[in-house]
Amino acid sequence: MLEGKTYLGGSTLAARMHTNAASFRMRRPLESLASAPRETIHNESIAATFVKLIRDDRFARVVVMSERSTEQIRELLDSLYRADSGRILATLIRLLGDFDLAEEAMHEAFAAALSLWPGSGVPDNPPPWLISTARFKAIDSLRRRARLNASQDELARHIEAQWNSPERSNEEDSVEDDRLRLVFTCCHPTLPPEARVALTLREVCGLTTEEIAKAFLITPRTLAQRIVRAKAKIRDTPIRYEVPSSQELPERLDAVLQVIYLVFNEGYSAAAGAEVTRAELTGEAIRLGRLLSELLPEPEVLGLLSLMLLQDSRQAARTSPAGELVLLENQDRSLWNREKIAEGVALVEKALKSHRFGSYTLQAAIAAVHAEAESAAITDWRQIVALYNRLVRIQSSPVIELNRAVAIAMRDGPDVGLALIDTVLAHGELADYYLAHSARADMCRRLGRTAEARSSYEKALALTQQEPERKFLQEQIRQLK
């Protein structure tokens, strides 16, 4: 099978408040832990006699145990940021109606906590304190701006009135809805695909501008400008900050799933560079999939999470110790991550039982057949072809047709597969897709058609910028001379 992409249709509290690129605000207020996922709670470094974090359905709760130093408060805030900043930001965006104002206010609230808590003590439930403090900071900021723009004062009064409304009694109950609102807003179909990806990684995952730019091999300034434009479009359109209605949900959910899988694909098979994979992107995509499955456990959400886990389970076997590409049939399956496989198989079985599944679940089912085969030789290609036959009926695409052709070749022989691949290539959509030419070359090689194989490998080589892929193709060409 093709080991490639499947394309479908912080920091110190004082620092990292701002970035120079397009005046775009940064995330992760505690520098020392900038590389860790925000959802993870790490409290090992906090003195056991000081505090412990207790997870519940909404926020990390804090139980104060004894005296507190500024350094202990900093460590506590670091853990709180990782655990709850996504929820806090999502709620602030709903309350304030502005991404940048919400981010600025949240950072100021964390800074205020670092200043005040060593003397006043840690609140029993810190996140609501941080939300409330951030709201006051935002109102103060708007009133300062009102000296130059009267509309800012009107907005400040609106926020105050909203905070004092009777609906606030259900504030905590809306926290998870806020997170869903944020996901759907960042992935709104009217935003360009590259903007959806960047905004989601930034606002939902909490990655910094530099981290996202590095992952996609672009400059931080370019990435920041994408996000600034996306936020402007959300504000000016305006795009409503809401969970779609039941009538809109299928289409809107598909847009969210596409964004998550685009992030995963770029990590699973990098478009360019010295590495086959970018683990930071596959990790963030899986984390997004887990978040969405907790908030909205629809069958296709479970199917996508399963697909990503099953594909990612092979990561350790996809390259040699020297960094060379290893194809699926040659991989050391003892290196596959069995925990991810077990979780992925359980998720896809649950999605299939719903009878409401779609393309992601079917692709996950195909990946599960590969994952459960003890060797390439005993892979159940008949089942894989049957799953591809069903997949093309519900979502036909040139890449899916190509993958199906390769599966048929493994079942019926390379001559049958080559004919199907040539039919796919004749349509023209995959003329610049290197994996299509690489697959054709492999069929020709198996059939002993050396000149054709070499020509197709050369076409594939000209179309890829990923160094391990290039070295693999160059070696295939060398062996055919």
Secondary structure, 3 states (H helix, E strand, C coil): CCCCCCCCCCCCCCCCCCCCHHHCCCCCCCHHHCCCCCCCCCCCCCCCCCEEEEECCCCEEEEECCCCCHHHHHHHHHHHHHHHHHHHHHHHHHHHCCHHHHHHHHHHHHHHHHHHHHHHCCCCCHHHHHHHHHHHHHHHHHHHHCCCCHHHHHHHHHHHHHHCCHHHHHCHHHHHHHHHHHHHHHCCCCCCHHHHHHHHHHHHCCCCHHHHHHHCCCCHHHHHHHHHHHHHHHHHCCCCCCCCCCCCHHHHHHHHHHHHHHHHHHHHCCCEECCCCCHHHHHHHHHHHHHHHHHCCCHHHHHHHHHHHHHHCCHHHCECCCCCECCHHHCCHHHCCHHHHHHHHHHHHHHHHCCCCCHHHHHHHHHHHHHHCCCHHHCCHHHHHHHHHHHHHHCCCHHHHHHHHHHHHHHHCHHHHHHHHHHHHHCCCCCCCHHHHHHHHHHHHHCCCHHHHHHHHHHHHHHCEEHHHHHHHHHHHHHCC
